[in-house]
Amino acid sequence: MLKAEGNFELMGMTCKKLVFHPQKKLADSIYEVYLSDNIAKIPWHPYTFMAQVPSGFLGLYKSVAGALLEGIEVKEIKRPRVSVDFFRVSPTMKIERRITPLKLNR
């Protein structure tokens, strides 16, 4: 079961906190996931339930009975600068069909 628990500030970005409670017998672990719509969802997930989250994660923490056991968090986010010219189509090129790109995080 994955449920939202509000908005937080992490690494200067507003993020959402989701809490995941595994639906298995004798599982008393709770996972807290901090997500931001400002970063793309990545294909690598440390846990299988992460495939359910809608956007990129900034932090993931596992606790048992309220005690934090382990966690990972983003250390740095780099946003490469790309010049506008990179996206310009040369006037000598003929465009036959445009394909709308997929939306990230959806």
Secondary structure, DSSP 8 states (H G I E B T S, - for coil): -EEEEEEEEETTEEEEEEEE---STT--EEEEEEEETTS---S--SSGGGGG-SSEEEEEEEEETTEEEEEEE----------GGGG---TT-----------TT-
